[in-house]
């Protein structure tokens, strides 16, 4: 008979506090001709390599596919899913984008915190809104003026120009210089009603 788990854990520990290791995730098809089908993700160093070009010789398997999906208009080598040493799953697009069946698309979750557009500095991601509007998240030479955004959101646009003159662009800079800056703003804009500013 197996020993009681209480011999191995502190009484204050809860079941959910116990590290049970890495989950083996699976992909389930929720739309299309293979709806309902499930396959486990290959966790070998090369991961899961997915393809499905018509006429592909599965016996020779020159692309070293681990998952071949028939009749889905995929390219010979379309995508790769790998598990890294930090127990994170990554998907990589291996398709050729010049063709009509290239690319991988993600549906943005409608709950939680949303999708990080700048994760891992992968800023050249493309996003489709609706069926027609394709957007690309790109890096520009311009910097983000946190202070201007904050003041605009709080109906205090009158203070943006003085802040920029003082070279204050981040919220940390603004908080550090706030006492001396407020005196300057009140002097520059004596007729403004400061009681309405939150």
Backbone bond lengths (Angstrom), bond angles and torsions (degrees), N, CA, C in turn:
res aa  C-N    CA-C-N  psi(-1)  N-CA   C-N-CA  omega(-1)  CA-C   N-CA-C  phi
1 X - - - 1.444 - - 1.535 109.17 -
2 X 1.340 116.21 141.85 1.462 121.42 -177.39 1.523 110.71 -70.80
3 X 1.355 118.20 144.20 1.471 120.62 179.12 1.524 111.12 -70.96
4 X 1.310 117.61 158.82 1.453 122.48 177.80 1.526 110.58 -70.00
5 X 1.333 116.49 141.72 1.465 120.00 -179.73 1.516 111.33 -68.56
6 X 1.329 117.59 -20.65 1.459 120.24 -179.15 1.522 112.21 -63.01
7 X 1.335 116.68 -18.84 1.467 120.11 177.70 1.519 111.74 -72.61
8 X 1.339 117.24 -19.85 1.461 120.91 -173.33 1.531 113.83 -106.74
9 X 1.334 117.67 -12.10 1.458 120.24 -175.98 1.515 110.83 -127.09
10 X 1.334 113.84 151.61 1.455 120.89 175.68 1.527 109.61 -68.22
11 X 1.327 117.25 148.29 1.470 121.18 -178.53 1.520 112.27 -63.22
12 X 1.338 116.49 -25.07 1.460 119.49 -178.83 1.526 112.65 -80.30
13 X 1.325 118.12 -14.89 1.453 121.34 -178.88 1.527 110.78 -76.17
14 X 1.330 114.42 142.60 1.452 120.57 177.00 1.533 108.83 -101.62
15 X 1.295 115.32 164.17 1.465 120.42 -179.38 1.527 111.30 -58.41
16 X 1.363 116.59 -40.80 1.461 120.22 -176.60 1.523 112.36 -72.43
17 X 1.350 117.71 -13.00 1.461 120.49 178.20 1.519 112.43 -81.05
18 X 1.322 117.10 -12.43 1.461 121.24 -176.28 1.519 109.56 -81.07
19 X 1.325 116.21 126.87 1.460 121.01 178.93 1.518 108.75 -78.95
20 X 1.323 115.83 115.16 1.468 119.36 -177.90 1.520 111.83 -102.65
21 X 1.331 117.42 11.62 1.455 120.44 175.82 1.521 112.44 92.79
22 X 1.348 114.90 -164.71 1.455 121.94 -175.72 1.525 110.02 -89.83
23 X 1.321 116.55 134.17 1.455 120.31 175.03 1.520 109.61 -76.75
24 X 1.320 117.29 139.77 1.455 121.69 170.54 1.516 107.20 -86.33
25 X 1.328 115.92 109.09 1.451 119.75 -177.08 1.525 110.67 -84.63
26 X 1.309 115.11 158.12 1.454 121.98 177.62 1.522 108.55 -130.62
27 X 1.325 115.92 156.31 1.455 121.01 175.50 1.523 108.48 -105.78
28 X 1.333 116.02 132.39 1.453 121.30 179.13 1.517 109.13 -116.63
29 X 1.308 117.62 129.66 1.457 122.15 178.36 1.527 108.84 -76.78
30 X 1.333 116.90 124.48 1.465 120.60 -177.10 1.531 111.97 -112.60
31 X 1.336 116.89 -1.52 1.460 119.95 178.81 1.516 108.74 -157.34
32 X 1.316 117.23 147.15 1.453 121.07 178.70 1.516 112.44 105.07
33 X 1.346 116.32 -172.66 1.470 120.25 -174.82 1.530 114.60 -66.04
34 X 1.322 117.97 -20.13 1.470 120.45 -178.00 1.528 111.94 -107.90
35 X 1.322 116.58 27.45 1.463 121.27 -178.37 1.527 110.99 -55.19
36 X 1.338 115.37 133.38 1.455 121.06 -179.57 1.515 114.44 93.25
37 X 1.333 118.01 -17.16 1.460 121.45 -179.78 1.531 110.09 -74.02
38 X 1.332 116.14 143.39 1.467 122.29 -178.05 1.522 109.03 -128.57
39 X 1.340 116.94 138.40 1.464 119.65 172.58 1.521 109.53 -136.92
40 X 1.327 115.93 142.25 1.467 121.90 177.97 1.522 110.14 -75.91
41 X 1.311 116.27 144.60 1.457 121.23 -179.06 1.526 109.32 -81.36
42 X 1.316 116.26 128.60 1.463 123.00 178.84 1.526 109.11 -66.70
43 X 1.330 117.77 122.88 1.470 121.10 -177.31 1.532 112.72 -103.82
44 X 1.331 117.14 16.86 1.465 120.60 175.49 1.529 108.91 -69.13
45 X 1.349 118.91 168.35 1.471 120.42 -178.01 1.531 114.36 -54.27
46 X 1.334 118.22 -35.85 1.461 120.57 179.73 1.524 112.39 -83.99
47 X 1.325 116.70 -11.02 1.457 120.61 176.55 1.520 113.17 71.24
48 X 1.315 113.59 -159.77 1.466 121.88 179.19 1.513 108.48 -93.45
49 X 1.331 117.60 120.65 1.460 122.18 177.83 1.524 107.24 -110.46
50 X 1.321 115.38 118.38 1.463 121.83 -170.99 1.523 110.60 -111.13
51 X 1.310 115.82 135.78 1.456 121.84 176.09 1.520 110.03 -154.67
52 X 1.342 115.73 177.87 1.457 117.38 -179.21 1.509 113.82 -179.53
53 X 1.331 118.10 35.02 1.464 120.32 -180.00 1.521 110.34 -67.71
54 X 1.337 116.73 141.26 1.468 119.75 178.03 1.530 108.85 -66.77
55 X 1.311 116.36 140.17 1.465 121.12 -178.46 1.520 114.25 82.93
56 X 1.327 117.50 2.41 1.468 120.72 179.89 1.520 109.66 -67.92
57 X 1.327 116.52 131.68 1.458 122.10 -179.76 1.532 109.18 -82.56
58 X 1.322 116.17 101.07 1.457 120.33 -177.66 1.525 112.24 -70.94
59 X 1.316 117.56 -24.39 1.466 120.14 179.47 1.531 110.95 -70.69
60 X 1.309 117.06 -43.94 1.471 120.65 177.58 1.522 110.05 -75.25
61 X 1.327 117.29 -41.62 1.464 124.31 177.10 1.536 112.73 47.91
62 X 1.327 115.00 58.20 1.473 120.22 -175.75 1.530 112.42 -64.14
63 X 1.319 118.03 -24.78 1.462 120.91 179.81 1.531 112.25 -88.25
64 X 1.335 116.76 -0.81 1.470 123.02 179.94 1.543 111.67 56.97
65 X 1.318 115.67 45.59 1.453 120.88 179.06 1.523 110.21 -67.93
66 X 1.324 114.60 143.41 1.462 119.72 171.64 1.528 110.67 -105.21
67 X 1.340 116.44 -14.63 1.463 120.83 176.52 1.522 108.49 -142.06
68 X 1.338 116.15 117.32 1.461 122.40 177.21 1.522 107.85 -108.87
69 X 1.333 116.92 122.79 1.465 121.69 -178.99 1.522 108.13 -111.27
70 X 1.309 116.42 114.96 1.462 121.48 -176.41 1.520 112.19 -78.82
71 X 1.331 114.79 151.35 1.462 123.40 170.26 1.537 113.46 54.43
72 X 1.312 117.20 39.48 1.475 120.57 179.70 1.524 112.50 -124.54
73 X 1.334 117.10 11.70 1.465 122.35 177.75 1.524 112.68 57.48
74 X 1.322 116.34 36.14 1.462 120.31 174.90 1.515 109.45 -88.64
75 X 1.322 116.59 164.04 1.458 120.92 175.30 1.529 109.77 -84.98
76 X 1.332 116.30 170.96 1.466 120.70 -176.62 1.527 111.08 -56.32
77 X 1.319 117.00 -42.87 1.468 122.28 173.85 1.516 106.09 -131.96
78 X 1.334 117.24 107.94 1.462 120.27 -168.09 1.530 113.67 -107.84
79 X 1.330 117.42 -41.95 1.469 119.54 -174.89 1.526 110.69 -149.70
80 X 1.329 115.23 160.00 1.460 121.65 177.86 1.521 109.33 -138.57
81 X 1.326 116.07 135.49 1.468 121.86 176.46 1.522 107.63 -120.65
82 X 1.322 117.30 124.06 1.463 120.91 -177.92 1.524 110.41 -127.93
83 X 1.320 115.03 155.97 1.462 123.03 175.64 1.519 107.73 -112.59
84 X 1.353 117.32 122.50 1.460 119.31 -177.71 1.525 111.47 -92.07
85 X 1.348 116.62 -176.64 1.470 121.81 -176.14 1.527 112.68 -70.62
86 X 1.340 116.73 -13.66 1.465 120.37 179.19 1.526 111.19 -98.64
87 X 1.325 115.96 16.91 1.473 122.22 178.06 1.519 111.65 62.03
88 X 1.332 117.09 37.66 1.455 122.25 176.82 1.525 108.89 -112.97
89 X 1.315 115.40 135.93 1.466 120.57 176.81 1.527 109.56 -92.48
90 X 1.340 115.84 133.95 1.459 121.09 179.45 1.520 109.94 -124.51
91 X 1.322 115.83 138.75 1.465 120.59 174.84 1.524 107.88 -109.84
92 X 1.336 115.68 136.89 1.463 121.39 -177.94 1.522 109.08 -127.46
93 X 1.311 115.00 136.06 1.465 121.16 179.25 1.529 108.79 -84.74
94 X 1.324 117.34 118.11 1.465 122.09 179.08 1.521 112.24 -107.28
95 X 1.321 116.85 4.08 1.464 120.62 -174.14 1.523 111.68 -81.58
96 X 1.327 114.39 165.60 1.459 121.89 176.80 1.527 107.52 -94.41
97 X 1.320 117.19 120.21 1.465 120.27 -171.96 1.513 113.90 -80.18
98 X 1.328 117.73 -11.98 1.461 119.76 -179.41 1.522 111.66 -71.58
99 X 1.313 117.36 -14.10 1.463 120.68 -179.78 1.525 110.04 -97.78
100 X 1.317 116.10 163.25 1.467 120.61 -174.55 1.523 113.09 -70.48
101 X 1.331 117.47 -21.40 1.470 119.44 -177.44 1.526 112.32 -103.18
102 X 1.324 117.74 20.20 1.459 120.82 -179.55 1.514 112.46 -85.89
103 X 1.339 115.16 160.48 1.454 121.00 173.64 1.518 114.05 97.94
104 X 1.330 114.06 164.51 1.463 123.05 176.40 1.525 106.44 -130.06
105 X 1.318 117.17 136.67 1.453 120.89 -178.16 1.512 110.24 -119.12
106 X 1.335 115.88 141.61 1.459 122.36 178.19 1.521 109.64 -116.89
107 X 1.300 116.37 142.01 1.457 120.39 172.66 1.521 107.91 -90.99
108 X 1.325 116.47 126.15 1.458 121.15 -178.82 1.530 108.67 -72.05
109 X 1.349 118.11 132.31 1.460 119.91 -179.68 1.527 111.60 -64.40
110 X 1.331 115.58 144.80 1.464 120.67 -179.56 1.524 111.73 -94.53
111 X 1.329 117.85 3.87 1.462 121.26 178.50 1.531 108.40 -131.96
112 X 1.300 116.63 174.94 1.464 120.31 179.83 1.516 111.81 74.51
113 X 1.324 116.08 -152.74 1.465 120.89 -175.58 1.518 113.31 -89.08
114 X 1.331 117.98 -5.85 1.461 120.02 -179.18 1.517 111.83 95.44
115 X 1.319 116.34 -161.45 1.462 122.76 -176.06 1.518 109.99 -113.95
116 X 1.322 116.90 127.37 1.464 121.76 179.70 1.529 108.49 -72.73
117 X 1.338 116.88 114.24 1.460 120.78 -177.74 1.522 112.65 -74.72
118 X 1.328 117.75 -14.53 1.461 120.39 -173.73 1.530 111.48 -121.11
119 X 1.329 117.43 20.16 1.466 119.82 -177.99 1.525 110.87 -60.64
120 X 1.333 115.71 134.74 1.467 122.55 178.46 1.530 112.43 58.08
121 X 1.331 117.47 24.48 1.467 122.59 179.67 1.522 112.07 58.20
122 X 1.323 116.81 25.39 1.454 120.77 178.91 1.527 108.15 -89.16
123 X 1.342 115.45 67.80 1.450 120.18 -169.58 1.522 113.75 -80.00
124 X 1.335 119.77 -10.22 1.454 120.60 -178.24 1.527 111.24 -91.00
125 X 1.312 116.83 38.38 1.451 121.19 176.46 1.516 109.96 -81.65
126 X 1.315 115.14 152.06 1.460 120.16 177.42 1.516 109.19 -113.81
127 X 1.330 115.02 144.86 1.451 121.38 -177.67 1.519 108.84 -132.71
128 X 1.312 115.11 138.31 1.454 119.72 177.91 1.516 108.98 -110.34
129 X 1.327 116.09 127.69 1.449 122.34 177.37 1.519 106.96 -109.71
130 X 1.313 116.80 119.26 1.457 119.70 -174.29 1.512 110.30 70.28
131 X 1.316 117.25 -147.95 1.468 121.00 -177.72 1.520 113.03 -106.70
132 X 1.344 117.51 -4.99 1.456 118.83 -173.24 1.520 114.47 -123.21
133 X 1.322 117.74 -28.35 1.471 119.97 -168.84 1.524 110.79 -96.38
134 X 1.315 116.37 111.04 1.458 123.14 179.35 1.520 108.98 -105.73
135 X 1.322 116.66 124.91 1.460 122.29 -177.21 1.516 110.06 -119.27
136 X 1.331 115.70 150.97 1.459 121.14 175.32 1.518 108.48 -125.26
137 X 1.332 116.70 129.16 1.459 122.53 179.75 1.519 107.34 -85.99
138 X 1.319 118.07 109.89 1.465 122.50 -174.02 1.522 110.41 -119.62
139 X 1.311 115.06 157.60 1.455 121.56 177.33 1.524 108.78 -94.02
140 X 1.322 116.93 134.20 1.465 120.85 -179.33 1.524 109.66 -114.38
141 X 1.313 114.79 175.16 1.469 120.54 178.01 1.534 111.22 -79.62
142 X 1.321 116.64 -15.14 1.457 120.60 -177.86 1.522 110.68 -78.27
143 X 1.320 116.55 150.58 1.458 121.56 177.74 1.523 109.32 -102.64
144 X 1.301 115.55 157.46 1.458 121.56 -179.75 1.520 109.56 -83.09
145 X 1.320 116.42 119.55 1.461 121.18 178.75 1.526 107.62 -90.37
146 X 1.333 116.31 92.74 1.467 121.34 -177.81 1.517 111.88 -61.00
147 X 1.314 115.91 -37.81 1.461 120.46 -176.24 1.529 110.51 -66.80
148 X 1.320 117.31 -43.84 1.467 120.60 179.92 1.530 110.75 -62.35
149 X 1.323 116.22 -40.54 1.463 120.24 178.64 1.521 110.29 -65.23
150 X 1.328 116.30 -45.44 1.469 121.22 -179.62 1.524 111.42 -61.62
151 X 1.322 116.49 -46.85 1.470 119.89 -177.70 1.525 111.02 -66.93
152 X 1.322 117.72 -35.88 1.467 120.97 177.43 1.519 110.59 -64.55
153 X 1.344 116.32 -42.44 1.466 120.45 -179.98 1.523 112.45 -66.46
154 X 1.339 117.13 -22.54 1.461 121.02 -177.63 1.536 112.23 -110.86
155 X 1.331 115.63 25.79 1.465 121.60 174.60 1.532 112.97 53.72
156 X 1.322 115.81 42.31 1.466 119.75 179.74 1.526 109.84 -129.91
157 X 1.337 115.81 43.71 1.466 119.93 -177.45 1.522 112.49 -64.58
158 X 1.332 117.24 -20.51 1.468 120.90 178.88 1.531 111.35 -59.82
159 X 1.349 117.22 -22.74 1.464 120.68 -175.36 1.529 112.94 -94.29
160 X 1.334 117.96 -3.97 1.467 119.94 -176.43 1.526 111.43 -64.83
161 X 1.336 116.85 -50.10 1.463 119.87 -177.01 1.531 112.27 -60.91
162 X 1.349 119.30 -47.77 1.476 118.57 177.01 1.534 112.82 -59.11
163 X 1.334 116.61 -36.66 1.469 119.36 178.05 1.523 110.65 -63.54
164 X 1.326 116.05 -43.22 1.466 119.63 -179.66 1.521 111.17 -65.79
165 X 1.330 117.08 -34.78 1.466 120.36 176.78 1.524 111.33 -63.39
166 X 1.331 115.44 -32.98 1.466 120.62 178.49 1.532 111.60 -85.81
167 X 1.351 116.55 2.98 1.469 122.44 -179.47 1.533 111.71 60.45
168 X 1.335 115.30 41.58 1.464 121.73 178.11 1.524 107.70 -106.02
169 X 1.327 116.37 112.48 1.472 120.17 -175.28 1.522 113.70 -125.83
170 X 1.336 117.62 -13.18 1.466 119.74 179.15 1.519 109.22 -114.88
171 X 1.329 116.16 156.71 1.461 120.33 -179.08 1.523 111.71 -65.37
172 X 1.318 117.68 -32.38 1.472 120.84 177.62 1.523 110.32 -64.53
173 X 1.335 116.78 -42.94 1.464 120.37 177.13 1.526 110.72 -62.72
174 X 1.349 115.29 -40.59 1.451 119.49 -177.93 1.522 111.59 -63.94
175 X 1.327 117.07 -43.59 1.466 120.71 -179.50 1.528 110.45 -64.86
176 X 1.328 116.96 -39.92 1.466 120.81 -178.23 1.530 111.73 -65.00
177 X 1.345 116.70 -36.28 1.460 120.38 -176.01 1.532 113.09 -102.91
178 X 1.332 116.29 8.19 1.461 119.90 -173.85 1.525 115.10 -57.94
179 X 1.343 120.19 -47.79 1.480 119.31 -177.83 1.523 113.19 -57.65
180 X 1.322 117.07 -49.20 1.470 119.48 -178.14 1.527 111.00 -70.74
181 X 1.343 116.49 -32.75 1.460 119.63 -178.33 1.522 111.60 -69.23
182 X 1.338 117.67 -38.92 1.469 120.98 -179.48 1.527 111.36 -60.54
183 X 1.308 116.07 -37.27 1.463 119.25 178.35 1.528 110.80 -63.96
184 X 1.330 116.53 -40.16 1.468 120.63 179.54 1.515 111.26 -67.73
185 X 1.335 116.42 -40.53 1.462 120.13 -178.67 1.521 110.54 -65.73
186 X 1.331 117.30 -43.22 1.468 120.71 179.62 1.532 111.36 -64.03
187 X 1.318 115.21 -33.48 1.454 119.21 177.86 1.534 110.61 -71.53
188 X 1.331 116.72 -39.04 1.468 121.75 -177.71 1.525 112.13 -75.49
189 X 1.338 117.25 -31.81 1.463 121.63 -176.74 1.538 109.27 -126.46
190 X 1.320 118.16 70.24 1.462 120.30 -174.94 1.531 113.48 -68.90
191 X 1.337 118.76 -22.57 1.461 121.38 -176.42 1.525 112.95 -89.43
192 X 1.317 118.19 -2.17 1.468 120.10 -177.66 1.530 110.45 -79.07
193 X 1.341 116.26 141.01 1.460 121.41 178.75 1.531 108.40 -85.70
194 X 1.304 117.42 100.24 1.469 122.29 -176.42 1.524 112.56 -76.83
195 X 1.305 118.04 -14.57 1.464 119.97 -178.42 1.517 112.20 -69.40
196 X 1.360 117.76 -21.87 1.465 120.85 -179.22 1.512 112.11 -86.88
197 X 1.323 117.48 -9.37 1.472 121.47 -178.54 1.517 109.96 -85.44
198 X 1.335 116.26 123.39 1.483 120.51 -179.68 1.503 109.74 -95.68
